[in-house]
């Protein structure tokens, strides 16, 4: 049977599809709305035919169409836009990556594939990123409140200005200017509401974490709690797609960039390729782990003495990700983990889950 290759160039509101036969002849070209109706129209065109499709990964615009095609049994590849563009430019001599080119690359088995996270992984990513966004909004509100206090030269004696006692003090403040008072009261109300949303999201994450053995496994590592464990698992996905820990570390963008001039090789800053979320949470975890774990703390002190704090933290994050690869690959806990600390983490997870 003649296999149809479908190249799909996805945009926010519409997608363009090009259908070609095995010989490269265009069977059809069309532009459809990037919604459920557009996906259904494309699927109807492919019914009864053997087809495969390639979609360029563009934000989250590909998700609905990808899921619809997969559900109908159409073999679908998610193309890495950067690598696929390089191949297209080298092979087809054009700087425009559109549906026709994607179809040609698919026919020639030249598509650079992107990993497609499972539905569960995508939901986890959405949830932890939503919480991170809420926390950032909270930090912004706290900074605005602090700026008002600085304006009136007000200082508090509370260790946590936004804790229970500090919050009561803030609510009792009376500023000299009615406009500033209105802004302070509004920001305090927004912060209180936002903290309720953060608690609700944290509860949802903790409830999911309670049911996942891999979360408990990662929590045996110092510096990692249920939230960071869920985030790490969601970003990595299937660890077996990385043949070695160095592949995972490189994918996370935690390796130095390399520049060669003649016979000299220079190591620069980390590449920052791959998941920025994975890098962010590992750096946060490394900050904590370097203070609580002798092995990782020794690495931190050794690197910090020669190259400073920031490079030392990155070195610890890189080492932690290497260890995480082995833990997930072998289904083994962190060697020499602190059982007392693990019990504290588990109790906190249960408390958050039960709310």
Secondary structure, DSSP 8 states (H G I E B T S, - for coil): ---EEEEEEE-SSEEEEEEE-TT--EEEEEEEESSHHHHHHHHHHHTTS-EEEEEE--TTTTHHHHHHHHHTT-EEEEE-HHHHHHHHHHHH--S---HHHHHHHHHTT---B-----HHHHHHHHHHHHHHHHHHHHHHHHHHHHHHHHHTT-----SSTTSHHHHHHHHT---SSHHHHHHHHHHHHHHHHHHHHHHHHHHHHHHHHHT-HHHHHHHTSTT--HHHHHHHHHHH--GGGSSSHHHHHHHTT-SEEEEEETTEEEEEEE---S-HHHHHHHHHHHHHHHHH-HHHHHHHHHHHHHH-HHHHHHHHHHHHHHHHHHHHHHT---TT--HHHHHHHHHHHHHHHH-
